[in-house]
């Protein structure tokens, strides 16, 4: 506590804010949504819903018909569509894509809008437990569309239906003001308490069960390790930037040379003494407890 207090007083507030911001950003970036959700004391395993799903809705606009095609994958990014021009599909890194196609009997179909309603770069998954009916609300976010328009998002209302067909398709409910609403009745939306076994993972997309030794536990540990490494890398880069910019400022402003280039040199000189004081304080706190034994005090 003493060391923390001294550091907070010695470092400039703007530099401390920069370090905290960079550290927090690293933690958020390293976090990955893996279709396992825990909230309200319940857990959901959504891996049985993994894979690409496409739902449609038609809207009459005589003399044409507007076809909305929504393609999404809860757990992974969408794969590029084959035999479809690049301009007529969402770019890589998209989790949910909405395509609007104008149809007219006498003319060929024309894609008039391609909207990335959920992108991994800004996914920011949010979820909440549903009470009536029971289930889970899952929200993914996307970029603005167009560039000066509304931020996009998609809300999945997953309803708990034990006897529903696991392969039943979701329902495209609406798209208004940049928000897509999808309803989905599925057994996977039935939350489990912490002591109940989760559902077996999906067999789609070439995935294998976890009990066959496919190393998924090792992959999760590797993801955690890579996230921790990324955090320390960001922290190291922040300190390197701090020392580099501080040295340049001292050189260009004061013409400093050698050790005088170190920013806040006096503070860093005091760090070893501050650590020594902390260690001495801890030792003095612990030592009296060891000096009394059996009611006798050493003279």
N, C-alpha and C positions, 0 to 999 in steps of 0.2 A: 504493500500500500504506500510506503514512504517513497519507493522508487517511482511508482506510477504518478504520485502527486508531483514529484520534482520534475518528471519528464513533461507532464501536462503544463507545468508552469514555464518550462524552458523553451519548448518548441513553439514556434509561431502557430497561431490558430489555423491559418489558411493551409500550412503544410500538414498539420495533423488531420485536417478535414480531407485533404487530398489522399493521404495514406489510408484513412478509413474508407473512403469512397472506393478506391481501387481494390482494397481487400474485399469489400462487400460485393463489388461487381464480379470479382473472380469466383466467389462462392456461388452466386446466382447462375453465372454462365456454366459452371461445372455441373450444376444440378440437371438431371435428365429425367423426363417423364417416361416411365417404363410400363405404364398401364396397370400399376398397382397403387391403389388409393387407400388412405386411412384417415378418417375423420369421424367425429362424434362417437368414438369408442368402437367403431366398426371398420372392417376392412373389405375392400373390393378387389377382385382379380379380374381385370378386363381383358386378359390375354386371349380368352376364347373369341373375343370380338375382333381380334387382330386381322389384318388383311384389307384389301381395297374394296370399298363398297360404293355403289353408284345408285342413286335414286333420282327420279324425274318428277316433274310436274309440268302440266301444260296450261297455258292461258290463252284464251281466244282473243284475238285482236283483228277482226275482219278488215281486209281480206287475207290476213296472215294469222299464223299461230306461233306463239312464243313458247319455246321449249327450254326449260331450265334443267340443266344437268349438273348434279352435285356429286362429286367424287371425293372420298375422304378415307383416311386410315388413322385410327386412334393411336396406334403405337409406333408407326414409322412414317417417314416421308413417302409421298407418292412417287411411283416410278413413271418415267416418261411414257406417254401414249404412243403406241406404234401406228404408223401410217397416218399420223396427224401432223400437219405443219406446226413448226415451233411457235409461230405467232398465235395459233389457235389453241394453245394449252398453257397451263401455268408453268413457271420456271421451277428448277430444282429447289429443294428445301421447302416445298409446300406440303402442308398436312391436309388441307381441305381446299378444293378448287370448285368454283361455280362458273359454268359456261352457259351463256345465253345464245340460243340459236333461233333465228327467224326463218320460219318455213312458209312457203307459198307454193301452191300447186303448180303454177306455170313457171316458176323459177327454181333454181337450185338453192339448197339451204345455205344460209349465210350466218357465220358466227359473229355476233355484234358485241360481245363482251366476254372477257376472260378475267375472272376475279379471284385472287388468292385470299380467301376468307380466313385462312389460318396458315401461318408460316412458322417454321421452327425458330427462326431468328428472333421473333417477338411472341413466341407461343404463350408464355406466362399462364400455364394451366391453372384454373381455379375450379374448386369443386365444393359442393355443399350437399348435405344429406336431405333427401326429400321425405316428408312425413305422410302426405296424403296426395296420391298414393305413394307407397314406400319406394325408395329408389335413390338415385344419385343424379345430381346436376353437374355436368362437366362443361367447362367453357374454355375454348381455345381462342387466341387472338391473332390478328393478322395486320398487315400494313394498311395505310390509307389507300383508298381507291375512289376516284383517280388520285393523283399525288396531292391534290388540294381538297379531296373529298373526306368522307367519313372513315374513321378507323373501322376495319372489318373485324368480325368475330363470329363464332359459331357456338351455339348452346345445345348440348346434347342432354335431353331429358330421358334418362334411362330408368324405366319402370320395372319394378320387381314383379315378375310373373313366373312362378315356379314351373307351371306346365306349358309355358310358351315354347314354340319351336326354336331351338338354339340357332337355326339357320334362317329365321324370319328376317325379312328386310326391314330396315328402319323406314320412317315416314318423313318426307320433306314437308314441313308444316308451313313455313313462311320465310320470306326474306324482305326485311324492311329496315331502312336507315342503316344499312351495312351490317345487320344482324341476321344470321341464319338460325332458324329453330328447327331442330330435328327431334322427333319422338321415337323411342325404341323400347319395345317390350321384350325383355330377355331375362332368363334365369341369372345371368351374370350380374344383373343389377341388384340382386339380393345380397345385402351386406352380411358379413360373417363376423362374429365376435372374435377376439384375439386368440381364444383357445380352440377355435374350430378350424379344421383343415381347409385350405383354399382349394379352388377348382383346379383340375389338371390343366396345364398350359395347352394352347392351341397347337394342332398338328399342321396348320396351314403354313404356306410359304417355306416349306422344307424344314421347319423347326422340329426338334426331337424332344421327347419328354425329359424332364429334369432328372428322373430316377435312372436314366440310362447312361449317366456319367458323361454328359455332353459338355461339362465344364462351365455351366452357366454361373455357378457360385464363384468360380475363379474370375469370370468376366465381371461380375458385380464388384468383387474386391478390387479388380484392376481399375474399374471406373472410379471407385472411391479414392484409390491411390493416385490416379491421374488428376482427380479434382484437387486433392491436397497438394500435389506437386504444382499444379497451375496456380494455386493460391500463393505458395511461396515464391513462385517465379514472378508473379505480379508484384509481390511485396519487394523482392530483390530489385526489380526494374524501377519501382517507385523510389527506393533508396538511391539507386544509381543516378536516377534523374535529379533527385534532390542534391546529391553531392556535385554532379556535373554542372547544373545550373548555378548552384551556390558558388562553386569555384570560378565559374565564368563571371558572375556578378562581382565577386571580390577582385578579380583581375582587372576587369574593365572599369570598375568604379574607383578602387583604391590602389591599383597597380600592385596587388599582393603577389608574393612569390613563395614557393615552398609550402611549408605547413600553414602559412597564413592564408592559403587558398581555401582551406577547409572551412565550410560554412559553420557558424556558431562554434568556433574552435574552443572557446572557454567551456562550453557545455560538455563537449566530448572529452575534454581534459578531466572534468569532474566525475565522469561516469564511473571509472574504477573506484574512486573514493566513495561514491554513493553505494556501489555494490558492497564495498568493504563495510560500510556502516550498516547495511541491511543484514549482512552475514553476522556481524558482531551483535546486533540487536537480537537476532534469532538465537545465537549461541547463549547470550546472557539470559534469555527467557527460558531455555531448556536446562541450563546447568544447575540452577538451584534445586530442580526436581530430582536430580541425580545425587546431590550432596547429602541428603537426609536418608538414613537407612536404619531401621529398627529403633527409631526414637533418639539416636545419638547424633550429635552435630560435631563435625571435626573441629578441633581447637588448633 
